[in-house]
Amino acid sequence: MGKTVHLLDTVSGNIRSLVNAIEKLGYEVHWVRSSKDLDNAERVIFPGVGHFGHCMRTLSASGFIPHLTRYISSGRPFMGICVGLQALFTASEEEPGVSGLGIFAGTLRKFGDKDKSVPHIGWNSAAVANHLGEGESLWGLRRESKYYYVHSYGIPLSEAKQLDEGVEVAVGKYGQEEFVGAISKGNIFATQFHPEKSGVAGLRVLKAFLDGEKIKKYTPSQTLLRTSQNEKERGRLTRRVIACLDVRTNDAGDLVVTKGDQYDVRENSNGKGQVRNLGKPVSMAEKYYTQGADEVTFLNITSFRDCPLLDTPMLEVLRQTSKHVFVPLTIGGGIRDVADPDGTVHSALEVAKEYFASGADKVSIGSDAVAAAEAYYANNGIPTGTSSIEQISSAYGNQAVVVSIDPRRVYIPDPNLPTFPHEYIPTGFPGANGETHVWYQATVKGGRESRPLSVQALARAVEALGCGELLLNSIDKDGTNSGFDLELINAVKRAVRIPVIASSGAGRPDHFIEVFEGTETDAALGAGMFHRGEYEVGQVKSMLAEKGLLVREEEGEI
C-alpha cells in the first residue's frame, strides 16, 4: 500500500491537528469529496467532534452512507475517531430516532453527573481487556498510557460485552462507569479519544493504524507504570495541568506572551511602563508541550479591531503551534460578532469556525458570556438560541465552548447579610473590618467593569446555555503567586456539573497540590511561574504524583 490516507470530514471542528499529525508520521492526506474517492481509497479515517445527530445527518445528506458501509465491508483499513467511533454503533441517547451505521450493536449513553463533571474531559486510559499477552499492544494502545477524551456520551462496557466474538475492546473508566475507549474488529479500528491530541501516546496509536501494525511487542516503561499505583484515584482520569499564555502586541507591534499583576501587564503600576515581554507564543507553547503540559491555552488580550478576521495574527499562531503541539489548544479573546474594517460582519460562529480550522480545539468566551447570562435571566431563564455560546455549542458541541469568568471578591458587612440580594459564602479570611462573609461579583472588560451578578449565577446560566467547561479566574489572586482561591473554586463547583479549570494565583508547585486536594477542580492552570522559568510543568506533575495524585506521565519517543 502507498502512504496516503483519505479523511472523511463532516465539519468536525479542529481537523487541522489530525492532518498535521498524519503528515508528521510521513503520510499524505487526501480528502473524501465524492463517493469515487471512497471507492479508490487505500485507508480511511473518519474523525468527528460534536453531536451524533449532526454527524449522521451530514453523512446522510452527502449520500456517503452506502459508500462508506461498502468501503468498510471491503476489508480495507478504516479508523473512526470520537464521533467517528460513535457513528459505528446503532443509536445514541444524544438524539433518539437518529440511526448510526450499525456496524456494532449498542446505544451510546450519557455519563451520570451525580458524582462527576460532564462532559468527560481529560486524560484517561484505554486498556485492552482481552487477547493480549504481557508487553503487547493493540494498534499501539498501551495499558499504562493516557489518552485525551472529550465527550458526554459513550458505549457502556456492559453493552460491549454483548458484541460478537472477534471484537476487541479497550476500556476507559470515568468515576464508576466503564466505557469503550477503543474498539477493533478485522479492518475496523476506532477510538473514543483523540489520538492527534494525545501527545506521543496518541501519535503511536495513529502510526500503528497507518502502518497496519495491529499487534506489537514493547517493553513497558517503569516510569509510566507508577501511574497504576494511583489508578483508583478518580477512576482513571488524571489531574490536568494547563499552561496559559496571555498574548498581545507590545509597544513595538510584536506579538508576545505577557503576564499581568491583577490584570495590569505593564512593568510599573502607573500604566505607562513597557508591556512585559516573556517570549514568543509559538516557541513557548512548544516548550510547555515538551515539558508535559496537558493542554495549552492562548488568551488573546489584544483586540485587533482594525484587522480583517482572516488576517488576525492569532490564526497564524494556532496554525504554527498545531504543527508541533499535539495536546488540546484553547483560544480565548475576540470570540464574538466582529466587523472587518470594510464593514463586513462576521458572527461569533464564523469567528469560532476560523479558529477551529486553524488548530483550536476549544474557544473561550469572556465578556460576551456575561451579557448572554444577563439576557438569559431577563428572559426568565429561557435560552433564546442567539448567544455566541448557543450558536457555537449547537454546531460543534458544548465541549468546544469554554467560558472564562473574572470574578472579584467583595466583603459584606455583617448587618447587611439578611437582605443581601446575591449568593454569598462564609470566608476563613475576614475582611479589614472583621467581615465574615463574601460574595464573588462577575466583571467584564478584563475586570474593569463590575456587573450585578454573582459568579454562581453566571456559572449556572452559561452551563444552561451550552458551555462545556469553565475557566475560573480570580482578579484578587491574579499575579500574586499566593495560591488559588479555594473558597471561590469550591463555591463554583457546587453550583455546576460541568468541568472547572482553576486559574489565577499559582506561584509554586505546592499550590497545585493544594487546589487538587482542597477542591474538586477538574484542572489547574499556571502561567507566570512557567513563563519566568521558575518551575517547569514536569516539576509540578512530579510533585502531584509523589502525593498520590494521578497525572499523565511523559512517554519519550513514538
N, C-alpha and C positions, 0 to 999 in steps of 0.2 A: 504493500500500500504506500501511497505517497504521503507527504507531510502536509496535508490540507485537512481542514475541518470546516464544516458548514454550521453556522449559527442560525437558529430559528428564533427571531425576536418578536415578542408581542407587546412592544412598548413597555419594557420591564424595568425602567429606571436606569441605573448605572450599568450599562453594558460595556462601557469603555474599559473598566478594570479587568473584565474577563478577556477582552481582546488583548489587552496588554500582557496578561498572564500567559495566554496561549502563545503569543509572539515571543515572549521571554523564553518559552520552552522550545522554540525553534520550529513552530508550525505556522502555516499561512491560513488566515481566516477568509472564508467566503461566506456570503450571506444567502439565505434562502429567500429568494424573491418570487419564485414560482414553483409549481409542482414539479416542473422539469428539474429544478435544482435538487429537489429531494430525490428524484429518481436517479440522478447522476452522482450523488454524494457518496464519499467513502466512509465518512463518520459524521455524526450529527450531535450537536449539543443544543438542548432546549433549556435556556435559562429563564428565570421568572422571578419577579418581586411583586408583591402586592396581593391582589384579590383573585381568588379562584374563579369566580364567576366572570370577571372581566377577561381573564386569560382564556377561558373556554369559549366565550362569545367571540373574542377576537380571532381565535383559531377557526371557529365555525364560519365567521363572516369572510375569512380569507379563502375558504374552501380547502384548507390544508388537512383537515382531519382524516379523510380517507387515504390521502397520500402518505401522511405521517404513520398511520397504522400499518399501511402496506410496507413502508420502509422498515419499521420495527420488526415486522414478521419476516422480512427478507433475511434476517440474521446479521445484518451489518451493524457496527458499533453505534449504540445510542446512549447518551447521557442526559439526564434531567437534573436541573439544579433548582432547589427551593420549590416554587410553584410548578416548576418542570417535573419534580417528583410527584407533587400532589395531583397533577393532571393525569398521572398514570392510573389513579385509583377510580373507584366508581362514582363517588359523590363527596360533598363537603357540607358540613353544617354552616359554613360561611355563606352559602347561597343554596338553600334547598331547592330542588327542582332542576338544577343545572347539572348535567351529567359530565363526568370525566371520561377519559379514553377507555377505562375499564380493562386495562391490561392486567391489573391486580384488583382483586375484590377487597373492598373496605371503604369506610366512610371517615373522613377527617373530622376530628372532634376538637372543640375549643378547650384550651387548658383551663382548669379551675383557678380562680383568683383569690380564694379564701386564705390561702397560706403563702401566696407568692404573687409577684408582679406579672402582669400580662400586657403586652407581648413578652415572650421569652426572647430576651436579647442578651447575647454574650457568648462566651466560650464554654463549650460543653463537649462531652465525649461522643464518640461513635464507635462503640466497642462491638466487634463482631461476635455474635452469640454462638456460632456453630461452625463446624467443618474446617477449623484452622488448627494447625499444630503450634507448638511453642516457637516463638520467633518468626511466625509467618504473618504476612499482611495480605489483606484482600483489597485489591485496587488501591494499594498504598495506605490503607487505613491501619493505624496502629492504636492498640488499646490504650496506651499511655498518652497519646496526643490529644490536643484540644482543637476544636473547630468552631468557627463563628456562625451562630444561628441568629435568625431574626424572624420570628413567626408567632402567630397566635393559635394556629390550628396544626394538628399533627395526627398521624396514624397511631393509635394506641398499640402497644406491643401485644395486648390480648387479641386484637384483630389480626395482627401479622402472624401470630402463631397458627392461625387457621388457613394460611396460604398453602399453595401446592408444594409438594416436595420438590427440592431443587432450588427453592428461593432462599437466598442468604440475606440475613438482616443484621445491620449494625445498630446497636441500641444506645439511645440517649436517655437521660433521666433528669427531669426537672421537678424539684420537690419530691413528691412521692409518685409522680406519674412517669412511667416508662413509655417511650415512643420510638418510632422508626427514624433513626438518624441517617441511614442509608440502606439501600436495597439493591440486590443483584440477582439476575437470573439470565443465564446464557449471554446473549449480546447486550442485555439491558443493564445499565448501572445508573443509579440516581441518588442524589444526596439532598437531605433537607437543609443542610448547612451550605454555606457559600465557600467553595474551595479557593476562589480568587480573592477572598477576604480573610483567609485563614493562615496567612503567613507561609512559612516554609512547609508546614504540615499540609496545608491545602494545595500548594503547588505540587507536592509529592503525589497527592491523590489525582490531580489533573494530569500530571505526566504519566502516571500508570495507565489511565484510561487512553490517552492519546497514543501511547506506545503499545497498547494491547497487552500489558503485563498484569494479569489478574492476580496471580499468587507469586509472592516474592519472599525469600528469606531475609531476615535482618537481625542485627544484634541490638536488643533494647538498651536505651541509654539509662545508665544508673541515675543520672541527674533527673531525668524525666520520671523515673519510677517513684521518686519520692512524693510526687503528686498523689499517688494512690493512697498514701497514708492519710490524706485529708479528704478522701472521696466522699465520706458520709456527710461532710460539712456542706449544707445547702444543696443536697443532691449531688450533681456533678458539675454544677455551674460555678465558674471561677469568679473571683473578685476582679473587676476590671479597673485597670489604672490607665487613665487617659491623659495624653499630653495636649495642652491647649496653646495655640499660637494666636495672639492678638496681632492682626496685620493692618497696617495703614501706611500712607505715604508720609515720609518725613519732610522736612522743610526744603530739601533739595529735590523732592519729587520722586525719590526712590521708594519702592515697596519694601518695608522692613517689618520684622517682628518686634513688638514693643511690649511693655508691661506697665500697668497703672498702679498708683497708690491711691486707693479709693477712687478709682477711675480717672485719675489725673496721670497722663502718660508723659508729661514733660519733666525735665530734670529738676526744676525747682517749683516751689509752691505758688508762685505768683502767675503761673500760666505762660510765662514768657521765655522759659528755657527751651533747649533743643528737645525734640522728641527722642525718647530713649531708643537707641538702635541696638537690638540684641542679636541681630543676624538676619539672614535671608530665609524666607519662608520654606522654599522647596528643600534646600540643603538641611535645614533644621528638622523638617518633617522626616527626611530620610534617616537622620541621626537617631531620632527617637524610635523609629521603626526598628533599627538595628539593635537598639537598647532594650527592646521588648515591649514598647507601648502597645496596649491592646486596641487603641483607637487613636486617631489624630483629629483634633478639631481646629478649624480655622475660623476665627471671628473677625470679619471684615469691619473695621471701625472707621473706614473712610467711605464717604457717600458716593464718590464718583458721579456726582449729579450731571456733569457736563459730558459724560461719556456714553456713547450708544451701548445698549445692552450687550451686543455681540462683541464689543471691544473691551468689556470690563476686564481689568487685569486679573481678577481672581479666577476667571475662567481658565486662563493660561496657567496660573499657579496649580490649579487642580489637574489640568492635562499633564503637566510635567511631573507632579507628585505621583499621580496614579501609575506612571510608568515604572516606578521603583518601590512604591509603598503598597504592600498587599495586606493591609488591615483596613477596617472601615474609616472613611473620611466623612466628616461633617463640615458643612459650611454655614456660617451664620452672618447676618448683616445684609440688608438690602433685599430680603425676600418679601417683596410687596409689589403692588402695582406701581410701575415706573413709566416715565415718558422719556424718549430719546430727545436730544437737542432739536431734532426736526419735527417734534410733536408726535411721533409715533408712540402709541401707548401699548405697553405690554402688561398683561395680567400677572399676578403673583404666580399662577400656574405656569405661564410661559417662562418666567424667570427661573422657577424651580427646574423646569424641563431642561433649560440650558446648563444649569449646574449639574444635574444628573448626567447629562450627555457628556459633560467634561470630566467626570470622575467622582462626583459626590455620591455618597450612599444615603445621606440624610441631610435635610436642610433645617436650619434653626431659625425660628421666628421670634422676634422680640416685642417691640412696642406695638406692632400691629396685633399681636395676640391679646394684649391688654384691651385694646379697642374692641376686639371681637368678643372678649368676655363681658365687657360692659354692655355691648349690644345684646348679647345672649340674655343677660339678666333683665335688661329693659324690655325684652320680648317674652318675659315670663318664663325664662328657661327653655325656650323653644329655638332650636337652631334654624337659621334662615337659609343655610346652604351657600351663602355668598362669601363667607370669610376665606382668607387665604388658607387657613388650617383645613377647612372643609373641602375646598377645591383640590388641594394637593393630596390630602389623605384619600379622597374618593378615587383619584386617578392612580396613586402609587402605593396606597396602604398607609395605615396610621403609623407603622414602624418607620416610615420615611420622614415623619414630621416630629421635630423636637421643638419645644417651646422653652426659650431662655427667659428666666424670671429674675428680676433685680429688686428684691425687697430690702426695706430699711427697717431696722429695729426701732420701735418707738415705745418709750415707757409711759405707763398710765398712772396718774395719781390715784392712790387707793380710794379716796372718796368718790371718784368718777366711775368705779367699776360697775355699780348696779345699773347704770344707764348707758354704759358704753356700747355703741352700735355695732362694733366689729368683733370678730373672734379674737380672743386673747388667751395667753397661757401664763402660768406661773414661771418665774425665772429663778435660777440659782445665782444670778449675778445682779443684785439690787442696783437701782439707779442712784444718781447723785443725791437725791432727796429721800432715799430709802424705799423707792417704788419696788413692789414685789411682783408686778405683772407687766407683760409687754404684748404688743401686737406687731405683726410684720406687715408693713404697708407696701403695696405694689407701687412701682415707679416706672416711668418711661423716659426715653431720650437719655439713656445712659445714666439714670439716677438723678437727672436734673429737674424732673417734674414728678411730684407725688400724685397718686390717684386715690380716691376714697374706696379702696378695695383691699381686702386682706389677702395675704398670699394663699391662704387655704381656699378662699372663694375663687381666686384666679385659677388655681390649680384644678379645682373641680370643674370649672367652666371649660377650660381648654381640653380637659380629658373628654368631656361630653361632646365637644366639637370635633374630635378626631385626632387629637395629639397622641402620639405613642410613647413619648418619653419627655421628662422634664430635666432641663439643665438649671439647677438651683444655685444661683449666685448669692452673694451677700455683700451689700455695699459697705457695711460696717467692717467686714473681715478682709475685703479685697486689698491685697498688697501688704497686709500686716504681718504675714508669716507667723501668726499666733495660733494656727489651727482652725479647723472648720467650726461653724456654728452648729453644734449638735442639737441644740434645742429647736432651731429652725428646721433642720432636716427631719427630726422626728415628728414635728408638727405637720409637715407636708406629707410625709409617708403615711401618717394616719388618715390624711384627707383623700388620698387617691389610691388606685390599684395599679397604675402604670409605673414603669421603672423611673427611678430618680437618680440623677447624677449629682453628687455633692461637689460644689465648687467654691472657691474663694477661701484663702487663709492658709493653704498648705505651705509650710516652710521647712519641714523636716520629715524624714520617713515615718517617724512615730506618729505624726499627725494622721497618716493613712491608717495606721493600726487603730488609733483612737476612733476614727469615723466608722470603720468597719466593725469594730467591737461595740461601739456605743450607740449605733443606729442600725436601721435595716436598709441603708442605702444600697443601691444596686451597683454603683460605680463611683469612683472618686477621681477628681481632675486636678492636675498640677500644672503650673506654668513657670513663674519666676524662678523657683528653686531649680528647675531643669535648665532654663534659659541661661542663668548666670553660671552654670556649671558647678553648682554647689553639691548637687547629687545627680545620679543617673537613675533612669526609670528602673533599670535592673536592680539597683540597690534597694529601692522601695519594695519591689516584688520579693526579693530575697528575705527581707525582714518580715514581710507578711507571711511567707512560707514558714519561717522559723517559729512564728507564733501559731502555727497550725491552721492558717487561713489558706484556702485553696487558690492557687494562681496558675496562670499559663506559663510554663517554662519555655525557654528558648530551645530551638531544635537544631541549630547548626546548618549543615548542608542538606539540600534536597535528597 
